[in-house]
Amino acid sequence: MLIPCPWCGDREDAEFKYGGAADVAYPKDPGSVDDQAWAGYLFFRPNPKGRFPERWYHAAGCRRWFNLVRDTATHEIVT
């Protein structure tokens, strides 16, 4: 699978680390969050079939984080 790095161009997926869902918001007031809410933030993520916004880290290249949309069924990257 080729992943389009915004800075380096298309590269093999072996150069990247998957960062999970791109739209998971950090709690606004972390000091007031109970254990159940922290567990939800840390461990529970969406796992849809279809287009999904993701975070990727270009570990073997520019070493930057970026977002992209990938279809989880076909691995097509939507630009």
C-alpha positions as CSV (number, residue, x, y, z in Angstrom):
1,M,0.0,0.0,0.0
2,L,1.3,3.4,-0.9
3,I,0.7,6.2,1.6
4,P,0.8,9.8,0.3
5,C,3.0,11.8,2.8
6,P,2.2,15.5,2.4
7,W,5.9,16.3,2.6
8,C,7.7,13.3,1.0
9,G,5.2,12.1,-1.5
10,D,4.0,8.5,-2.0
11,R,5.9,5.9,0.1
12,E,5.5,2.3,1.0
13,D,3.3,1.6,4.1
14,A,6.3,0.0,5.9
15,E,7.8,3.5,6.4
16,F,4.8,4.6,8.5
17,K,3.3,4.0,12.0
18,Y,-0.5,3.9,12.4
19,G,-1.8,6.5,14.9
20,G,-5.4,5.5,15.1
21,A,-8.6,7.6,14.6
22,A,-8.0,11.2,13.7
23,D,-11.0,12.7,15.3
24,V,-10.7,11.5,18.9
25,A,-10.8,14.6,21.1
26,Y,-8.7,14.8,24.2
27,P,-10.8,15.5,27.3
28,K,-11.3,19.2,27.9
29,D,-10.7,18.9,31.7
30,P,-8.6,15.8,32.3
31,G,-8.5,16.3,36.1
32,S,-12.3,15.9,36.3
33,V,-12.6,12.8,34.1
34,D,-13.5,9.6,36.0
35,D,-11.9,6.1,35.3
36,Q,-14.7,5.0,33.0
37,A,-14.4,8.1,30.8
38,W,-10.6,7.7,30.7
39,A,-11.0,4.0,29.7
40,G,-13.3,5.1,26.9
41,Y,-10.8,7.7,25.7
42,L,-7.8,5.4,25.9
43,F,-9.1,2.1,24.7
44,F,-12.3,2.3,22.8
45,R,-12.1,3.4,19.2
46,P,-14.4,3.3,16.2
47,N,-13.8,0.4,13.8
48,P,-16.0,1.2,10.8
49,K,-16.1,-0.5,7.4
50,G,-15.6,2.2,4.8
51,R,-14.0,5.7,4.8
52,F,-12.4,6.6,8.1
53,P,-10.1,9.6,9.1
54,E,-6.8,8.3,10.5
55,R,-3.5,9.6,11.9
56,W,-0.2,8.4,10.4
57,Y,3.4,9.0,11.4
58,H,6.2,8.9,8.8
59,A,8.8,7.2,10.9
60,A,11.2,6.4,8.2
61,G,11.0,9.7,6.4
62,C,10.2,13.2,7.5
63,R,9.0,12.1,11.0
64,R,5.8,14.1,10.9
65,W,2.3,13.3,11.8
66,F,-0.6,13.9,9.4
67,N,-4.2,12.9,8.8
68,L,-5.7,11.1,5.8
69,V,-8.9,9.3,5.0
70,R,-8.7,5.6,4.1
71,D,-11.3,3.1,3.2
72,T,-10.9,0.3,5.7
73,A,-12.5,-2.3,3.3
74,T,-10.4,-1.5,0.2
75,H,-7.4,0.4,1.6
76,E,-8.1,3.1,-0.9
77,I,-6.7,6.4,0.3
78,V,-9.0,9.4,-0.4
79,T,-7.2,12.6,-1.3
